[in-house]
Amino acid sequence: MRAARVDQMGLENLALVELPDPAPGPGEVLVAMKAASLNYRDLLAVKGGYGSMQKQEKLIPLSDGAGEIVAVGEKVRGWKVGDRVISCFFPDWQAGPLRMECVGTDLGGRFDGVAAEKRVFRQDALVKLPDNLSYLEGASLPCAAATAWNAVIEKGGVGPGHRVLTQGTGGVSLFALQFAVMAGAEVYATSSSPEKLDLLKTLGARHVFNYKEDQAWGASVQKATRGLGIDVAVEIGGAETLKQTMRAMTLGGTIAMVGVVTGAKAELNVPIVAMQETRIEGVTAGSRASLQRLVDAISRSGVKPVIDQRVFTLETLREGLEYLASGKHVGKVCVEIG
């Protein structure tokens, strides 16, 4: 089979290799990978940026994939050849709160990922791909959609009457917008161009703000809420956006800290956090049970993932990661595999 692999860390070293076809053991299934999607953490992992927290040689990257089961091992229950499946970001995190022992087997980091024509999975490391989603759409869910779901629904508890803030048109941001709208919330969203702002409106954002034209957009959001403020903000930017996000918040509001696109270190006005009882909470992709709830909700609601118009292949994976790094994408950047 073919796989994309980085033998010595560095994006320039990412190349196609030929590997023996794997075979499933007891309790395992073999999946013919059909599609994958890209996350910023994949770019960092290919460069070896996670240090001792990841493989530092011969790494098959990418955490998020979808495919078809083509073989099952002994003692497998609940799966059969032909089933369409989605991989779990943390195979060991089956349910419940985040625990240290759950996060040591992340795909495309400590363990090989899904940038291959075939991959073996434990039978409990997959969920069923809904019939109404394509492989590309399914591959967009394990990290970005799961993180947005965790931020907005499972941790954020968003429902009718809540005000939610999202940033930009990347994968997590668009999923967060869609889930907030699905939950009945009023969405306030930022982006950088009229075309992207139009997309946000199409997806259900009630109020949009161009952060390039309005650098004090936090105050503008606060004004648009009639002084009520934002209940849940999905913070993607980090260093250069956190100050504005805090200005937009209501008393006791929650900032779901997801990304650091504009930098990892931000100035934090601690007295303001204390006086306004702002909660800043880190959010990751959730458990297998959480992913299943997400998939069930998408299946019922008809929410469709937004896939960027540029789709890559294993041969052009390096180009795809460079495109992701450029920030020119809208929605999820995906890879067709089989």
Backbone hydrogen bonds, N-H to C=O, Kabsch-Sander energy under -0.5 kcal/mol:
donor,donor_aa,acceptor,acceptor_aa,energy
3,A,17,V,-2.1
4,A,115,A,-2.8
5,R,3,A,-0.5
5,R,15,A,-2.9
6,V,59,L,-2.4
7,D,5,R,-0.6
7,D,13,N,-0.6
9,M,56,Q,-0.6
10,G,46,V,-2.5
13,N,10,G,-2.0
14,L,11,L,-1.6
15,A,5,R,-2.3
17,V,3,A,-2.8
19,L,1,M,-3.1
19,L,17,V,-0.5
27,G,74,E,-3.3
28,E,25,G,-1.9
29,V,121,F,-2.7
30,L,71,A,-3.0
31,V,29,V,-0.5
31,V,119,R,-2.8
32,A,68,E,-3.1
33,M,31,V,-0.9
33,M,117,E,-1.4
34,K,66,A,-2.6
35,A,66,A,-1.9
36,A,335,V,-2.2
37,S,64,D,-1.7
38,L,333,V,-2.7
42,D,39,N,-1.3
43,L,39,N,-1.1
44,L,40,Y,-1.9
45,A,41,R,-2.4
46,V,42,D,-2.3
47,K,43,L,-1.1
48,G,45,A,-1.7
49,G,44,L,-2.9
51,G,48,G,-1.6
53,M,50,Y,-2.3
54,Q,51,G,-1.4
55,K,109,G,-2.8
58,K,7,D,-1.0
59,L,6,V,-2.1
60,I,58,K,-0.5
64,D,37,S,-0.6
65,G,63,S,-0.6
66,A,35,A,-2.3
67,G,85,V,-2.1
68,E,32,A,-2.0
69,I,83,D,-2.7
70,V,30,L,-2.9
71,A,30,L,-1.2
73,G,28,E,-3.1
76,V,73,G,-1.0
82,G,69,I,-2.9
83,D,80,K,-1.9
85,V,67,G,-2.8
86,I,127,V,-2.8
87,S,65,G,-2.3
88,C,125,A,-1.7
93,W,90,F,-1.6
94,Q,92,D,-1.2
102,C,99,R,-2.1
103,V,99,R,-0.6
103,V,100,M,-1.1
106,D,103,V,-0.6
107,L,89,F,-1.3
108,G,111,F,-1.5
109,G,106,D,-1.0
109,G,111,F,-1.0
110,R,106,D,-0.5
111,F,106,D,-1.7
113,G,60,I,-4.0
114,V,62,L,-2.0
115,A,61,P,-1.7
116,A,114,V,-2.4
117,E,2,R,-2.4
119,R,31,V,-2.1
121,F,29,V,-2.6
123,Q,27,G,-2.6
125,A,122,R,-1.9
127,V,86,I,-2.0
129,L,84,R,-2.4
133,L,130,P,-1.7
138,G,134,S,-2.6
139,A,135,Y,-2.4
140,S,136,L,-0.7
140,S,137,E,-0.8
141,L,138,G,-1.6
145,A,140,S,-1.0
146,A,141,L,-1.9
147,T,143,C,-2.5
148,A,144,A,-2.4
149,W,145,A,-2.9
150,N,146,A,-2.2
151,A,147,T,-2.4
152,V,148,A,-2.8
153,I,149,W,-2.3
154,E,149,W,-1.9
155,K,150,N,-3.2
156,G,150,N,-0.7
157,G,153,I,-1.1
158,V,152,V,-2.4
161,G,184,G,-1.2
162,H,159,G,-1.9
164,V,162,H,-0.5
164,V,186,E,-2.5
165,L,232,V,-2.2
166,T,188,Y,-2.3
168,G,190,T,-3.0
171,G,331,G,-0.6
174,L,170,G,-2.4
175,F,171,G,-2.3
176,A,172,V,-2.6
177,L,173,S,-2.2
178,Q,174,L,-2.5
179,F,175,F,-2.9
180,A,176,A,-2.3
181,V,177,L,-2.5
182,M,178,Q,-2.4
183,A,179,F,-1.8
184,G,181,V,-1.5
185,A,180,A,-2.7
186,E,162,H,-3.1
187,V,185,A,-0.6
188,Y,164,V,-3.3
189,A,207,H,-2.6
190,T,166,T,-1.7
191,S,209,F,-2.1
197,L,193,S,-2.4
198,D,194,P,-2.1
199,L,195,E,-1.7
200,L,196,K,-2.2
201,K,197,L,-2.0
202,T,198,D,-2.4
203,L,199,L,-1.9
204,G,201,K,-1.3
205,A,200,L,-2.7
206,R,187,V,-1.7
207,H,187,V,-1.7
209,F,189,A,-1.9
211,Y,191,S,-2.0
211,Y,209,F,-0.9
214,D,210,N,-2.1
215,Q,213,E,-0.5
217,W,214,D,-0.9
219,A,216,A,-0.9
220,S,216,A,-1.3
221,V,217,W,-2.7
222,Q,218,G,-2.2
223,K,219,A,-2.3
224,A,220,S,-2.3
225,T,221,V,-1.6
226,R,223,K,-2.0
227,G,222,Q,-2.1
228,L,225,T,-1.1
230,I,248,A,-2.4
231,D,163,R,-1.9
232,V,163,R,-1.8
233,A,254,T,-2.5
234,V,165,L,-2.8
235,E,233,A,-0.9
235,E,256,A,-2.3
236,I,234,V,-0.7
239,A,237,G,-0.6
239,A,263,G,-1.8
241,T,238,G,-1.1
242,L,238,G,-2.3
245,T,241,T,-2.4
246,M,242,L,-2.6
247,R,243,K,-1.5
248,A,244,Q,-1.2
248,A,245,T,-0.7
249,M,245,T,-0.6
249,M,246,M,-0.9
250,T,230,I,-2.6
252,G,276,Q,-3.3
253,G,250,T,-1.8
254,T,231,D,-3.0
255,I,279,R,-3.4
256,A,233,A,-3.2
256,A,254,T,-0.7
257,M,255,I,-0.9
257,M,281,E,-2.5
258,V,235,E,-2.4
258,V,256,A,-0.8
259,G,235,E,-2.0
261,V,236,I,-1.9
262,T,237,G,-3.3
263,G,260,V,-1.5
266,A,264,A,-0.5
269,N,267,E,-0.5
270,V,268,L,-1.4
273,V,269,N,-1.8
274,A,270,V,-2.4
275,M,271,P,-3.1
276,Q,272,I,-2.4
277,E,274,A,-0.7
278,T,273,V,-1.8
279,R,253,G,-2.9
280,I,278,T,-0.6
281,E,255,I,-2.6
281,E,279,R,-0.6
283,V,257,M,-2.0
288,R,93,W,-2.4
289,A,94,Q,-1.9
291,L,287,S,-2.4
292,Q,288,R,-2.2
293,R,289,A,-2.0
294,L,290,S,-2.3
295,V,291,L,-2.7
296,D,292,Q,-2.5
297,A,293,R,-2.2
298,I,294,L,-2.5
299,S,295,V,-2.4
300,R,296,D,-2.0
301,S,297,A,-2.7
302,G,298,I,-2.1
307,I,305,P,-0.7
308,D,332,K,-2.8
311,V,309,Q,-0.6
312,F,334,C,-2.6
314,L,336,E,-0.6
317,L,314,L,-1.1
320,G,316,T,-2.1
321,L,317,L,-2.4
322,E,318,R,-2.1
323,Y,319,E,-2.3
324,L,320,G,-2.3
325,A,321,L,-2.2
326,S,322,E,-1.4
327,G,323,Y,-0.7
327,G,324,L,-1.2
328,K,323,Y,-0.8
331,G,169,T,-3.3
332,K,306,V,-2.7
334,C,310,R,-0.6
334,C,332,K,-0.5
335,V,36,A,-3.2
336,E,312,F,-3.1
337,I,34,K,-2.8
338,G,34,K,-0.8
